[in-house]
């Protein structure tokens, strides 16, 4: 884990908005969900708050668990895979 202190969604949202992000959502994915390579028209940063996931960008795959942060620039191709308990994360988007 990145050693990040767990904060509330409201605190995470306030911090992200102060950093120039447009909105913050909580997203939950079911057990073993997979998303093949795709892109988003926005940049994002996110914090996993429950469960685990694997995020693949090119040849690099990150295993992310509760408390871990990740970020993607807009239009970066990536794939996602979620663990046996699914995952929930907070995501801040910058359009």
C-alpha positions as CSV (number, residue, x, y, z in Angstrom):
1,X,0.0,0.0,0.0
2,X,1.1,3.6,-0.6
3,X,0.8,4.4,3.1
4,X,-2.0,6.8,2.3
5,X,-4.2,7.8,5.3
6,X,-7.7,6.7,4.8
7,X,-10.0,9.7,4.6
8,X,-13.7,10.0,3.9
9,X,-15.2,10.3,0.5
10,X,-16.1,13.9,1.3
11,X,-12.5,14.7,2.2
12,X,-11.2,13.0,-0.9
13,X,-13.7,14.9,-3.0
14,X,-12.7,18.2,-1.4
15,X,-9.0,17.5,-2.0
16,X,-9.5,16.5,-5.6
17,X,-11.7,19.5,-6.4
18,X,-9.0,21.7,-4.8
19,X,-6.5,20.1,-7.1
20,X,-8.6,21.0,-10.2
21,X,-10.5,17.8,-10.8
22,X,-14.1,18.3,-11.9
23,X,-16.0,15.6,-10.0
24,X,-15.5,12.6,-7.7
25,X,-17.5,9.4,-7.9
26,X,-17.6,6.1,-6.0
27,X,-17.5,3.2,-8.3
28,X,-18.1,-0.5,-7.4
29,X,-17.4,-3.5,-9.6
30,X,-18.6,-7.1,-9.1
31,X,-16.4,-10.1,-8.4
32,X,-14.1,-11.1,-11.2
33,X,-15.3,-8.3,-13.6
34,X,-12.9,-7.7,-16.5
35,X,-12.7,-4.8,-18.9
36,X,-10.6,-5.3,-22.0
37,X,-8.3,-2.5,-23.3
38,X,-10.2,0.8,-23.5
39,X,-9.6,4.5,-23.0
40,X,-11.4,7.4,-21.2
41,X,-11.8,11.0,-22.6
42,X,-10.7,12.3,-19.2
43,X,-7.7,12.1,-16.9
44,X,-8.3,10.5,-13.5
45,X,-6.9,9.6,-10.2
46,X,-8.4,7.1,-7.9
47,X,-8.1,5.3,-4.5
48,X,-9.2,1.7,-3.9
49,X,-11.2,1.6,-0.8
50,X,-12.4,-2.0,-0.8
51,X,-11.4,-5.3,-2.5
52,X,-8.6,-5.5,-5.1
53,X,-8.0,-5.0,-8.8
54,X,-5.3,-5.3,-11.4
55,X,-4.7,-2.3,-13.8
56,X,-2.8,-3.0,-16.9
57,X,-1.2,-0.2,-19.0
58,X,0.9,-1.6,-21.9
59,X,3.2,-4.3,-20.4
60,X,2.8,-3.0,-16.9
61,X,0.2,-4.4,-14.5
62,X,-0.3,-3.0,-11.0
63,X,-2.0,-5.0,-8.3
64,X,-4.1,-2.5,-6.3
65,X,-5.7,-3.1,-2.9
66,X,-7.6,-1.0,-0.4
67,X,-5.6,2.2,0.4
68,X,-3.7,2.2,-2.9
69,X,-3.9,5.1,-5.3
70,X,-3.6,5.1,-9.1
71,X,-3.9,7.6,-11.9
72,X,-4.3,7.7,-15.7
73,X,-4.0,10.5,-18.2
74,X,-6.8,10.9,-20.7
75,X,-7.0,8.5,-23.7
76,X,-4.4,6.1,-22.2
77,X,-5.3,2.5,-23.2
78,X,-5.7,0.3,-20.2
79,X,-7.4,-2.9,-19.0
80,X,-9.0,-3.7,-15.7
81,X,-9.6,-6.9,-13.8
82,X,-11.3,-7.2,-10.4
83,X,-10.7,-9.7,-7.6
84,X,-13.0,-12.4,-6.2
85,X,-14.7,-9.9,-3.9
86,X,-14.9,-7.2,-6.6
87,X,-13.7,-3.7,-5.7
88,X,-14.8,-0.2,-4.8
89,X,-12.8,2.9,-5.6
90,X,-13.2,6.6,-5.5
91,X,-12.4,8.3,-8.8
92,X,-11.7,11.9,-9.4
93,X,-12.1,13.0,-13.1
94,X,-10.5,15.9,-14.9
95,X,-12.3,16.6,-18.2
